């Protein structure tokens, strides 16, 4: 679309590359993304800088030597030079030009942008090739459609078969690669399915007439849809507006998404024209400089406030109100004179009619009420917004307080998700792949949470667990109950032998298992003093086994066996309290997230000795849990996995009074995996950086040379489908439909309409393709004038 504007718009013949338009488009692309990032506190809108890069590339391509843009061969030679530069920048190893990998080690966001753009670095150029040859491709299609039916059918069919065969090769080859390998190969092979889709979409005139309007409308809001879909369709699922009816909810959210995208598009366009008016280039550049200076000042002010420790709602509110009033007054001072003059011109236009009151009002300066009321209203609105934000952010409890508040329900987990929600008031328990493997009717579930809490408790599949723990090291320290939790995590990592009949690992020993880049380690510590010893060993990297690095997450638990071994004399309770105090100190000194696993519910009747029933009964263990809480164990950790929460309702299934079946510990693992959403939000960048390739190493030179050869075919054989269109000539014997022979017939009407001198003596063929009705927008069976009116 950007290339077509520069090439086809009649107003661009004289001043087609003004800086005001460039700044306006860049603002249009990035303004909404910047606003959403500031409001939500999250980034990830990587498509916006990629689109900005593509726009600047096209603008520079059209701006450099723009006098040859309408020459048949010189313009294409210029584009070939740009393709060569694209090859050297993206497909050659540029990291050798830097003594230090600046982008990789210092500015990781720049490296992420580099890797994202690399995946699409040929897409923009392939789009340019298709756009400059689109009139020829459209002319060929319409010429084929005017021929005999059989010839028309065979010619289009041969091109379709060839494109379909290319798609099949792409499906069997690059599409089957691993994720990393596919991302590297995508810049070179991703054009194949796109070309096939475009040709099939436009192969029939009837289809072109019906779909072009809808695609055009969707294209107008595609940027806003991309930005907003990150918030409408999150990682935890679609935003829930109609509980229990997922399909109806999806349809409603989609409609609201399109409406919000339209509103955001309209507001962004208005703000863009206010800030950077395209018709007044000097004013546009001036206001752009003011905007950059203002944003820079606010950035450094935020850094100063952060350094001084003054980041508080009161400080931010004061600065916001003062800056808002100054900004308002600056805008008024810059625009009031122009507004007043336009009012006077309007009054002079209606001077033939007597409007004394109107004339008096226009002659007056801005009143005091008009000057004061907008800042007062803005301050009041900001104050109300701050109050609502403070209330909404402080009223709900954090997710950690309700993560253990689930229950066991007797239900078929393979029921539709909507029915599960409506009838059982809980989220789905199992995915489609897991539900058929379940043998029990009792499933762990959470009650529905309020929408504003953003706590989305749900069943986490094996794949989700593996992705969450990818590149992480988790250490579990504790007694046999903690070991059962360790085995449950191993099962979610894909090790189905854990805690099964084929598991021959001794029970009372340490264990470590590695799954790809993930490591899960268990340290046997039956007593509290053992837990303290193992925790202290983690602080010294020399004591860490195997991987020689500190863990990303520590899970500790115990206390049950302390009641059995340290409840004989009167001195034992005091000694136990001192031990727990030492445990609190050790836990609070950890520099990573720590989870405390409180002992599960004890089935007193099932205990196998009188001593255990006297010392380890559920009443004694509950007293011990309360003591741990009072002494600060639960407050010194990041999260508490409450054992009784998922064992209390199934206490009768404890076969020895202490341990439970593996399915019950899976519920504890599910609580743990949900808690990782806020315990391990940001990935371990230091560890990931060890596996990141250097900039430039993503390029494949021989595939880049292949793309230059393909670009040669598209440019100098005048084929937007990169040579496939020439296949139509096999079935056309009495006329020419080769793209190279159709250049003058396709471009002469366009150049004539743009009033550009033509160098061709050959006149366009007499046909039904009228000059005024020659399409310049898309492949469509309608004329451009009717399409413009309809738009």
TILODREN-659658 format. One record per residue (C-alpha): x, z, y; residue number from 1. Coordinates in steps of 0.02 Angstrom, whole numbers. Layout:
REM TILODREN-659658
X Z Y NUM
...
REM end
This chain:
REM TILODREN-659658
0 0 0 1
141 40 122 2
229 -124 89 3
67 -222 111 4
38 -139 280 5
209 -191 344 6
192 -367 274 7
11 -416 298 8
-54 -322 450 9
-68 -446 595 10
-21 -313 723 11
145 -291 638 12
213 -458 692 13
276 -385 856 14
304 -201 829 15
290 -169 644 16
418 -30 623 17
386 89 767 18
450 264 740 19
282 344 783 20
203 267 628 21
346 327 518 22
332 505 583 23
143 499 567 24
148 444 385 25
280 575 340 26
171 708 423 27
19 640 332 28
107 653 163 29
183 826 182 30
70 923 302 31
-58 976 170 32
78 1021 45 33
169 1130 173 34
7 1215 222 35
-43 1251 42 36
132 1315 2 37
126 1437 148 38
-49 1497 108 39
-31 1518 -80 40
153 1566 -83 41
194 1437 -217 42
277 1268 -216 43
287 1138 -352 44
215 991 -255 45
361 881 -306 46
265 719 -286 47
260 738 -97 48
449 722 -69 49
452 581 -196 50
316 487 -101 51
410 521 60 52
568 448 -15 53
472 294 -74 54
395 268 98 55
563 282 185 56
640 161 60 57
504 32 94 58
515 58 282 59
703 35 283 60
687 -118 171 61
564 -198 292 62
653 -139 449 63
826 -203 405 64
841 -386 456 65
652 -394 478 66
667 -570 548 67
688 -638 370 68
540 -545 295 69
437 -705 285 70
575 -817 220 71
548 -873 41 72
722 -835 -28 73
815 -730 102 74
686 -591 94 75
701 -582 -95 76
889 -585 -83 77
879 -434 32 78
770 -345 -95 79
896 -385 -232 80
1030 -302 -126 81
919 -147 -111 82
898 -148 -301 83
1087 -152 -320 84
1103 -1 -204 85
968 86 -304 86
1070 54 -461 87
1231 128 -390 88
1143 282 -320 89
1035 329 -470 90
1107 246 -625 91
1293 277 -596 92
1374 447 -613 93
1389 500 -431 94
1441 677 -477 95
1621 616 -493 96
1622 586 -306 97
1605 774 -275 98
1743 897 -314 99
1612 1031 -331 100
1436 1002 -394 101
1354 1050 -231 102
1177 1001 -279 103
1189 1083 -449 104
1268 1249 -407 105
1220 1285 -226 106
1053 1205 -192 107
952 1207 -351 108
790 1146 -266 109
885 990 -211 110
941 964 -391 111
761 982 -449 112
708 853 -320 113
848 740 -379 114
796 751 -561 115
612 722 -516 116
651 570 -409 117
767 503 -544 118
619 494 -662 119
534 374 -539 120
680 291 -450 121
636 116 -513 122
447 139 -493 123
448 105 -306 124
552 -52 -323 125
445 -118 -466 126
294 -87 -356 127
374 -189 -216 128
406 -333 -336 129
226 -331 -394 130
161 -320 -216 131
260 -468 -148 132
203 -574 -296 133
24 -511 -301 134
-47 -661 -203 135
32 -777 -332 136
-34 -675 -479 137
-207 -671 -400 138
-201 -858 -365 139
-151 -892 -546 140
-294 -786 -613 141
-424 -873 -506 142
-351 -1042 -550 143
-362 -1004 -735 144
-541 -945 -714 145
-587 -1113 -635 146
-526 -1209 -789 147
-610 -1247 -955 148
-670 -1094 -1048 149
-558 -1115 -1200 150
-402 -1148 -1096 151
-444 -999 -986 152
-471 -887 -1137 153
-313 -940 -1229 154
-199 -926 -1077 155
-257 -752 -1031 156
-260 -701 -1214 157
-78 -750 -1240 158
-22 -648 -1090 159
-127 -500 -1150 160
-54 -510 -1325 161
123 -514 -1257 162
92 -364 -1144 163
6 -272 -1286 164
156 -304 -1400 165
271 -234 -1265 166
162 -79 -1255 167
169 -58 -1444 168
359 -67 -1440 169
360 62 -1299 170
242 173 -1400 171
349 163 -1556 172
512 188 -1460 173
527 287 -1297 174
360 375 -1315 175
416 454 -1480 176
574 528 -1406 177
598 712 -1365 178
540 773 -1197 179
713 772 -1119 180
758 600 -1188 181
591 528 -1133 182
616 591 -955 183
784 503 -948 184
715 339 -1017 185
554 342 -917 186
625 256 -760 187
672 104 -863 188
524 86 -981 189
380 168 -888 190
336 3 -802 191
278 -74 -967 192
112 20 -992 193
77 10 -805 194
91 -180 -801 195
-17 -194 -957 196
-150 -81 -881 197
-154 -180 -718 198
-172 -346 -807 199
-309 -285 -923 200
-398 -203 -777 201
-402 -366 -679 202
-419 -491 -820 203
-604 -520 -787 204
-683 -562 -619 205
-837 -458 -658 206
-731 -306 -692 207
-635 -333 -530 208
-796 -337 -430 209
-857 -171 -499 210
-703 -62 -510 211
-608 -108 -352 212
-720 -7 -236 213
-710 151 -340 214
-522 138 -362 215
-501 107 -176 216
-604 262 -135 217
-506 367 -259 218
-343 300 -189 219
-389 361 -15 220
-393 541 -77 221
-266 532 -219 222
-137 637 -126 223
-262 775 -88 224
-328 771 -267 225
-151 792 -331 226
-120 941 -217 227
-284 1030 -251 228
-289 1004 -438 229
-145 1128 -454 230
-268 1262 -398 231
-430 1198 -478 232
-352 1172 -649 233
-222 1307 -675 234
-112 1347 -826 235
-242 1472 -886 236
-384 1346 -878 237
-512 1278 -759 238
-578 1386 -617 239
-734 1468 -686 240
-893 1447 -584 241
-1022 1433 -724 242
-980 1560 -858 243
-1011 1507 -1036 244
-1038 1321 -1001 245
-863 1246 -996 246
-916 1063 -983 247
-1040 1096 -843 248
-910 1205 -759 249
-781 1065 -772 250
-902 939 -697 251
-945 1055 -552 252
-763 1097 -517 253
-718 912 -520 254
-854 870 -394 255
-801 1012 -281 256
-621 953 -300 257
-667 779 -238 258
-766 852 -94 259
-624 968 -44 260
-500 823 -57 261
-608 720 60 262
-622 861 186 263
-434 896 176 264
-397 711 200 265
-507 706 355 266
-432 863 431 267
-255 807 394 268
-286 640 479 269
-357 726 633 270
-211 846 646 271
-89 704 621 272
-165 604 764 273
-164 759 875 274
16 803 839 275
92 630 820 276
-14 495 905 277
41 324 843 278
-17 231 999 279
98 328 1116 280
272 324 1039 281
360 425 1176 282
229 562 1165 283
238 559 975 284
428 583 974 285
416 720 1106 286
287 819 1010 287
383 793 849 288
537 871 928 289
432 1016 993 290
358 1043 820 291
527 1043 734 292
597 1163 864 293
448 1279 845 294
458 1282 655 295
646 1312 662 296
623 1458 782 297
489 1536 672 298
600 1513 519 299
745 1606 597 300
625 1738 664 301
562 1767 486 302
742 1783 426 303
778 1912 561 304
622 2012 519 305
667 2010 335 306
846 2064 372 307
784 2206 484 308
654 2263 358 309
510 2235 480 310
402 2126 369 311
234 2213 388 312
57 2162 426 313
65 2236 601 314
225 2144 649 315
165 1979 577 316
-5 1996 661 317
73 2030 832 318
190 1881 818 319
50 1769 755 320
-67 1814 897 321
67 1796 1032 322
130 1630 963 323
-49 1568 943 324
-91 1606 1124 325
70 1522 1184 326
35 1370 1076 327
-143 1358 1140 328
-87 1369 1321 329
48 1237 1292 330
-79 1118 1216 331
-199 1147 1359 332
-65 1117 1490 333
-13 955 1405 334
-187 884 1379 335
-297 955 1517 336
-244 829 1651 337
-276 683 1533 338
-444 753 1484 339
-494 781 1665 340
-442 605 1715 341
-544 531 1573 342
-693 631 1635 343
-672 563 1810 344
-663 386 1743 345
-824 419 1648 346
-907 481 1807 347
-852 327 1903 348
-923 218 1765 349
-1093 299 1791 350
-1081 302 1980 351
-1232 189 1993 352
-1338 331 1928 353
-1356 488 2030 354
-1274 633 1935 355
-1221 756 2068 356
-1209 903 1949 357
-1099 805 1830 358
-983 750 1970 359
-964 926 2036 360
-923 992 1863 361
-791 859 1831 362
-706 890 1996 363
-684 1073 1958 364
-530 1142 1873 365
-537 1237 1711 366
-633 1399 1735 367
-566 1572 1693 368
-694 1595 1554 369
-640 1431 1474 370
-458 1487 1479 371
-485 1661 1408 372
-622 1638 1279 373
-527 1531 1148 374
-381 1654 1132 375
-503 1800 1118 376
-607 1712 987 377
-450 1663 890 378
-385 1842 895 379
-552 1909 833 380
-558 1783 690 381
-380 1825 641 382
-420 2012 643 383
-572 1987 531 384
-471 1878 413 385
-335 2011 400 386
-465 2144 361 387
-544 2037 225 388
-373 1997 151 389
-321 2180 150 390
-484 2230 68 391
-476 2093 -64 392
-293 2126 -106 393
-306 2314 -118 394
-476 2339 -200 395
-446 2266 -373 396
-334 2353 -496 397
-177 2261 -554 398
-187 2166 -716 399
-76 2292 -804 400
-212 2424 -789 401
-337 2321 -889 402
-228 2225 -1011 403
-259 2354 -1147 404
-447 2359 -1119 405
-494 2244 -1261 406
-596 2272 -1416 407
-623 2206 -1590 408
-778 2100 -1616 409
-852 2032 -1775 410
-873 1848 -1741 411
-831 1679 -1809 412
-681 1624 -1705 413
-721 1440 -1733 414
-881 1447 -1630 415
-883 1345 -1469 416
-798 1431 -1325 417
-954 1428 -1217 418
-1057 1515 -1352 419
-922 1647 -1377 420
-925 1682 -1191 421
-1113 1687 -1171 422
-1153 1790 -1325 423
-1000 1903 -1336 424
-947 1911 -1153 425
-767 1877 -1197 426
-643 1736 -1180 427
-602 1623 -1326 428
-507 1709 -1465 429
-425 1565 -1556 430
-378 1388 -1519 431
-444 1240 -1619 432
-291 1237 -1732 433
-286 1424 -1768 434
-468 1464 -1798 435
-478 1373 -1966 436
-333 1476 -2032 437
-413 1645 -1995 438
-480 1743 -2144 439
-559 1888 -2052 440
-714 1905 -1947 441
-641 2040 -1836 442
-550 1966 -1687 443
-467 2046 -1538 444
-543 1999 -1370 445
-551 2054 -1189 446
-707 2077 -1084 447
-732 1956 -942 448
-633 1997 -785 449
-692 1972 -609 450
-640 1806 -532 451
-544 1885 -389 452
-429 1984 -504 453
-344 1826 -571 454
-319 1916 -738 455
-349 1782 -868 456
-329 1870 -1035 457
-343 1748 -1180 458
-271 1709 -1349 459
-94 1639 -1337 460
-49 1513 -1471 461
118 1500 -1559 462
170 1357 -1445 463
129 1456 -1289 464
227 1606 -1354 465
377 1497 -1391 466
371 1418 -1219 467
354 1588 -1135 468
506 1658 -1226 469
611 1501 -1216 470
789 1544 -1167 471
748 1730 -1167 472
819 1878 -1260 473
696 2016 -1309 474
757 2180 -1381 475
638 2301 -1470 476
695 2481 -1497 477
596 2609 -1596 478
522 2665 -1759 479
430 2570 -1895 480
279 2534 -1783 481
394 2446 -1660 482
468 2352 -1806 483
294 2291 -1854 484
272 2228 -1675 485
442 2141 -1691 486
384 2053 -1849 487
223 2000 -1763 488
322 1920 -1621 489
428 1830 -1751 490
270 1758 -1828 491
215 1691 -1660 492
386 1612 -1642 493
349 1513 -1800 494
426 1628 -1933 495
279 1651 -2051 496
388 1743 -2179 497
409 1893 -2064 498
332 2048 -2144 499
273 1944 -2291 500
312 1951 -2475 501
461 1836 -2446 502
536 1948 -2313 503
682 2037 -2396 504
752 2120 -2238 505
777 2309 -2260 506
653 2412 -2161 507
765 2544 -2083 508
902 2432 -2015 509
933 2327 -1861 510
879 2146 -1864 511
908 1995 -1753 512
825 1824 -1763 513
858 1669 -1660 514
730 1532 -1630 515
809 1390 -1534 516
865 1464 -1369 517
760 1622 -1395 518
826 1782 -1471 519
722 1928 -1534 520
818 2082 -1587 521
759 2245 -1665 522
857 2408 -1659 523
805 2545 -1780 524
777 2708 -1684 525
654 2825 -1769 526
682 2973 -1651 527
683 2988 -1462 528
868 3031 -1459 529
902 2871 -1555 530
802 2772 -1427 531
906 2848 -1286 532
1067 2803 -1374 533
1013 2623 -1404 534
952 2602 -1225 535
1116 2666 -1155 536
1210 2543 -1263 537
1117 2400 -1179 538
1194 2446 -1011 539
1365 2405 -1078 540
1381 2219 -1125 541
1518 2264 -1247 542
1391 2350 -1359 543
1267 2205 -1358 544
1273 2119 -1526 545
1281 1934 -1564 546
1241 1846 -1399 547
1349 1960 -1290 548
1224 1962 -1148 549
1096 2083 -1081 550
914 2063 -1133 551
780 1988 -1022 552
649 2109 -1089 553
659 2278 -1176 554
518 2351 -1281 555
538 2533 -1334 556
423 2653 -1423 557
418 2806 -1533 558
387 2991 -1538 559
283 3000 -1696 560
424 3058 -1807 561
485 3183 -1677 562
326 3282 -1709 563
370 3292 -1893 564
554 3340 -1876 565
554 3445 -1716 566
401 3555 -1729 567
466 3692 -1842 568
528 3825 -1720 569
474 3880 -1546 570
633 3805 -1470 571
588 3632 -1531 572
450 3594 -1401 573
568 3638 -1257 574
707 3536 -1333 575
588 3392 -1354 576
537 3401 -1171 577
719 3394 -1118 578
746 3244 -1230 579
596 3155 -1154 580
664 3190 -979 581
826 3106 -1029 582
725 2961 -1096 583
636 2943 -929 584
803 2937 -839 585
870 2804 -957 586
714 2697 -941 587
711 2706 -751 588
892 2648 -740 589
860 2485 -832 590
880 2327 -727 591
758 2222 -825 592
572 2234 -868 593
539 2375 -992 594
382 2400 -1097 595
338 2565 -1178 596
242 2553 -1342 597
143 2713 -1365 598
112 2763 -1547 599
-41 2687 -1632 600
-188 2794 -1688 601
-147 2906 -1836 602
-264 2904 -1986 603
-244 3088 -2027 604
-338 3081 -2192 605
-226 2944 -2259 606
-63 3040 -2226 607
23 3066 -2393 608
80 3249 -2376 609
16 3414 -2311 610
166 3429 -2194 611
124 3264 -2112 612
-60 3308 -2098 613
-10 3472 -2014 614
122 3403 -1893 615
77 3218 -1871 616
-113 3223 -1860 617
-199 3121 -1723 618
-231 3276 -1614 619
-45 3320 -1612 620
6 3142 -1576 621
-120 3132 -1433 622
-44 3289 -1357 623
126 3207 -1372 624
61 3048 -1284 625
-4 3155 -1140 626
161 3247 -1129 627
256 3082 -1118 628
139 3028 -979 629
157 3190 -881 630
347 3188 -894 631
350 3011 -820 632
383 2896 -968 633
236 2781 -929 634
274 2777 -743 635
458 2733 -768 636
423 2570 -860 637
350 2404 -807 638
204 2405 -929 639
130 2517 -1063 640
70 2439 -1225 641
-60 2566 -1277 642
-57 2577 -1468 643
-226 2666 -1486 644
-313 2529 -1387 645
-300 2401 -1528 646
-295 2523 -1676 647
-429 2651 -1634 648
-573 2542 -1695 649
-483 2500 -1858 650
-404 2666 -1900 651
-480 2664 -2074 652
-370 2516 -2119 653
-210 2618 -2099 654
-154 2627 -2280 655
-27 2768 -2257 656
-95 2848 -2099 657
38 2772 -1985 658
53 2585 -2019 659
-77 2447 -2007 660
-101 2271 -2077 661
-7 2130 -1993 662
-165 2057 -1912 663
-189 2217 -1811 664
-12 2211 -1742 665
-47 2031 -1693 666
-172 2100 -1568 667
-34 2207 -1492 668
75 2053 -1481 669
-67 1962 -1392 670
-77 2100 -1263 671
111 2089 -1242 672
110 1898 -1222 673
-26 1910 -1089 674
73 2043 -997 675
223 1927 -988 676
127 1824 -858 677
175 1950 -725 678
323 2035 -810 679
424 1874 -828 680
357 1764 -687 681
517 1678 -634 682
631 1598 -765 683
807 1654 -792 684
893 1531 -675 685
1069 1585 -717 686
1044 1553 -902 687
951 1390 -873 688
1089 1325 -760 689
1207 1329 -908 690
1105 1191 -991 691
1064 1086 -838 692
1151 917 -833 693
1254 874 -680 694
1180 757 -548 695
1219 578 -593 696
1231 613 -779 697
1046 571 -799 698
1077 389 -759 699
1105 259 -895 700
1209 116 -821 701
1170 -17 -951 702
983 15 -933 703
1006 7 -744 704
1086 -165 -765 705
937 -213 -871 706
822 -165 -727 707
924 -273 -607 708
900 -420 -725 709
714 -384 -732 710
712 -374 -542 711
796 -545 -536 712
657 -617 -644 713
521 -538 -538 714
599 -589 -372 715
661 -766 -401 716
537 -819 -534 717
397 -757 -418 718
307 -661 -555 719
235 -488 -528 720
216 -470 -716 721
404 -495 -738 722
396 -660 -831 723
241 -633 -938 724
134 -744 -825 725
235 -898 -875 726
157 -890 -1049 727
-5 -959 -978 728
76 -1130 -954 729
81 -1156 -1143 730
-106 -1191 -1146 731
-120 -1280 -977 732
-62 -1460 -993 733
-149 -1553 -852 734
-102 -1434 -710 735
30 -1308 -661 736
-1 -1120 -668 737
179 -1062 -672 738
206 -930 -534 739
358 -1021 -465 740
252 -1176 -431 741
111 -1078 -349 742
211 -997 -208 743
162 -1119 -69 744
-20 -1127 -122 745
-33 -937 -124 746
67 -892 33 747
27 -1035 152 748
-149 -969 194 749
-77 -794 219 750
62 -852 336 751
-62 -959 429 752
-178 -812 453 753
-32 -706 515 754
14 -849 634 755
190 -863 565 756
276 -1032 575 757
285 -1113 404 758
433 -1207 335 759
336 -1296 202 760
276 -1473 220 761
163 -1458 70 762
-15 -1413 116 763
-119 -1297 10 764
-229 -1376 -121 765
-408 -1413 -82 766
-502 -1282 -175 767
-636 -1153 -159 768
-507 -1026 -101 769
-547 -1027 84 770
-412 -969 207 771
-521 -838 289 772
-580 -775 122 773
-410 -769 40 774
-390 -597 -33 775
-257 -486 41 776
-309 -321 -32 777
-328 -320 -222 778
-377 -427 -369 779
-560 -448 -332 780
-692 -580 -351 781
-754 -546 -174 782
-683 -605 -11 783
-572 -495 94 784
-695 -496 238 785
-837 -431 130 786
-723 -302 52 787
-668 -243 225 788
-848 -227 282 789
-895 -133 125 790
-749 -13 150 791
REM end
